[in-house]
Amino acid sequence: MLIIDNLHASVGDKPILKGLTLHVPAGEIHAIMGPNGAGKSTLANVLGGKPGYEVTAGSVIFRGEDLLALDPHERAAAGLFLGFQYPVEIPGVSNVQFLREALNAQRKARGEEPLSGGEFLKLAKEKAALLKMDMEMLKRQVNVGFSGGEKKRAEMVQMGILDPAFAVLDETDSGLDIDALRIVGGGINAIMRSPEKAVLLITHYQRLLDVVRPDKVSILAGGRIVETGGPELALRLEAEGYDSVMA
């Protein structure tokens, strides 16, 4: 589903990704772990099309298309979802309004009919229930006054409503307490664990992987994937640290 080959990317004049190669097939949840400054968030931002990141070499093929040739909204319409490490606030715009506009814009791009207000609210209630989020929360402004955990849960509701084929989740466990971690991890499983979908899950800690249980784990260091293994690789990292495992 996602084929990254020899990807090089820079921020300003500083090279961050230095020949990253990674294949994630449909049906797979693939965790990316690595030390600070390794390039994990840069990878997520490059895939999402965030401005300021320059790809200098390599390719990214997503569902048979050249992902790098698409604008961010085209990537979203093609089925890519980016979960932010620090979800932004949008004052003056309610979650319900934002999500309905986003969903119907994607449906239009795919040649599908827009959802009516009633149809959308039914869908929103269903997805909010998966994340144990009250609909009153979705009537509030996007992330304004939300705690860290509420922002992440709201973002997972957004993912459920948009129903992407591929999710790139950048440190979704950041700012979550134990209960919120279980809820968010359970939401990822409920929404994205499917033979037709895939996930690239960026995290520092084993605790999220205990809930989501990835199929593969890769270590990103120095802008490259340096090792890939099964879930046991994350357990080794937790027990021994990056220096010991990579040595």
N, C-alpha and C positions, 0 to 999 in steps of 0.2 A: 504493500500500500504506500509506504514511504521509503524512497531509496535516496540516501545522501551519499554522494561519492566525491571524495577528495575536496571537501568544502574548506575554503579559506575565506575569512572575513575579518574586517578591521573596523575599529571605532576611531574616527579621526585618522591619525597616522600610526595608530598602535595595532598591530596584528593580534587577534585574539584566537580565532579558530585557525588551525594550522594543518589542514589535511584530514579533516574529520570524515570518517566513513561509517555509515550505519544503515542497516536495513531493518525495517519494522513491518512484518507482514500483517494482513488482516487477521483478527482474532487474538492478537498478542498485546499484552501489557508489558512494556519494556521500561524498566527503571534506569535512570541515569544518576549516578552518584559521583562525587569528586570534591576535592578541596576547594576552598575559597579562591576565586580568581582563575579557575580552570577553564571557564568559558561556558558554563551551563546556561546561565541566563542569556548570554549572547546567542547561543544556539536557539533558544526559544524565541528571542526577538527577531532573529533572522528568518526563522520559519514563519512568524506572524507578519513579517513585512514592516517592522517598525522603522521609521525614518532614522537616519544617522548611522546605520550599519551598512557597510559597503562590502559586497561579496566580490572578491578579487579572483577567485578561481573555483572550479568545481561545479557540481550540479545537484539539484534537488528535484526528484520526480515524485509527484503525488498523484496517485490514481491514474497514472499514465500521462499526466500533464507536467509541463515545466513550471514548477511552483514559483520560481524566482521571476518568471515573466508576468506574473499576475499581481495586480494591486491588492492591498489588504482586504478590501471588501469582496474582491473576486475570489480570494483564497477562502474567505468565510463561506461564500455561496457554494464553493466547490466541496465544502464539508470539513474545513479545518477550524478548530476552536483553540484559542490561546487563553489559558488561565494565568492571571498575573500573580507575581509574588506579592505585589502591593496594589490591590485593586483601587482604582481611582474613584473619587467622589464626583458626582455630577449634580450640583445644586440646581434646584428648579425643575428637575425632571424626575418623575416617579418611576420606580422599577417597572410597574405595569405598562406605562406608556413606552418606556425605553425598549422593553422586551417585545412588545407587540410590534412596534415599528421595525425592530431588528429582524424578527421572524418573518414578517410579511415582505420586507425588502429581499430577504434571501429566497423566499418562495417565488417572488416575482422574477428574480434572476434565473430561477430554475424553470420558469414557465408554469408555475402552479398558482392556483387561485388563493387569494389572501383569506385568512381566517377572520370570521366576524368577531365582534366583541364578545359575544356569548361563548363561541367556540374557543376563543383564546383564554377566557377566564377559567373554563373547565379544564383546559390543558395546564394552565398555571397552578391551579389548586392541586391537581394530581402530582405535579413535579415538586411543588412546595412541600407536600405531605411526605415525600421521600426523604427530604432533608429536615423534617420536623420544624418547618418554618410556617408561622402563621401568615395568612394572606394579608393581614394588616401591615406586616413588615414590608410586603411587596408594594403597598400603596405609598410607602414613604419615598423620599428622594433617594436616588441611587447612592448607596453607601454613606450618606450623610448621617452622622451620629451613630453609625454602626460600630460595634466592637470588632476586633480583628477576626474573631470566630464568626460573627454574623456576616461580615463581608465575604468570607470564604464560603459560607453556606449559601449566601445569595448568589455567588458566582456559580456554584454547582447547580442551583435552580436554573440559572441562565443556560448552563450547558444542557440540562435536561430538556428545556423548552426548545432550544435551537437544534438539538438532536444531531450533533456532528458525526461524521464518519471517523474522524481522527481528532483526538484531544492532546494538546501539548500543555501539561500542567506544571507550572514553575513554582516549586516549593509550596504546594497547596497546604501542607501541614504547618506552615509558618503562622505562629500566633494562636494555635489551637490548643485548648486544654484537652484532657483525656476524653471527656464525653463528646466534645465537638469533633475530635479526631475520628472517633468511631462513627459518628453520623456522616461526616464528610467522606470517609473511606467507604462506608456502606453505600453512599450515594454514587460514588465513582463505579463501584461494582454493579449497582442496579442499572445505571444509565449506559455504561460503556463496555461492560463485559459481554461481548457478542462475537460470533464468527465473522460478522460483516464490519466490525469496528476495530479500532486499535488506539492505544494510549502510549504517549511518551511521558513518563512520570519522573520529574526532576525533584530529588529530595536529598537531604543530608542524613536522614535518620531512619533506622530500621523500624521505628514505631508505626509509621504509616504503612510500611510494607507488610507488617504483621496483619493488617486489616485488608489491604488490597491484594496482596500475594501475587507479585509479578511473575511472568513466565521467564523473563531474562533480566539480568542486571549487568550494566556496563559501567566501567570507571572512565570518566573523562578527566584528563589531566594534561596540562600544557597545550590545550587546544585540540587534542586528539583523543579518540577512544583507545585506551591502552590495554584494556582487558574486558572480556565479556564472559559471563557464566550464568549459572542458574541462581535461584534465590539464596543458595548457600554462600555466594560471594558477598552479599550484603551482610550476612551474619559474621563473616570473617572481618569485614571492615569495621563492624561494630565492636568486635572483640579486640582487634589488633591495631586498628588505625590504618590510614592510607600509606604511610611510609613503610610500614612492615609488609603489607600486602603487595605493594608495587615493587618492593625490593626483590 
